[in-house]
């Protein structure tokens, strides 16, 4: 597959980007490229920009081959969601052990436990929705 002349536009619009006239596509591509320029300096703002650009759960861009940049971003989102879900379930599991066998003072309480369960459900639903084809 050949490399897109307008990777940011293609990531945003998919195949519809090929239908745009060049005099419209190039300024849009330039604007997207400028908005996505992230300096290498490790700052909170730059890290947030990198995260928004589609890094995976390990903080790196999605490594596997994809047909479009948009698919790489989608894969990275699913990866982060799944990693977040695992972390929340581990926390929930550990708290359940404390609730059953531990000291009452170490229990996080019903409200926090309910919040963990709702967060897990929300992430699981998102992963399931994003994993469906088309």
Long-range contacts (C-beta under 8 A, 24 or more apart in sequence): 1-67, 4-68, 4-69, 5-29, 7-69, 8-32, 8-33, 8-36, 8-69, 10-68, 10-69, 10-70, 11-68, 11-69, 11-70, 11-73, 12-70, 14-68, 14-70, 55-80, 56-80, 57-82, 57-83, 57-84, 74-130, 77-130, 78-127, 78-130, 78-131, 81-123, 81-126, 81-127, 81-130, 82-123, 82-127, 84-123, 85-120, 85-123, 85-124, 85-127, 88-116, 88-119, 88-120, 88-123, 89-120, 91-116, 92-116, 92-117, 92-120
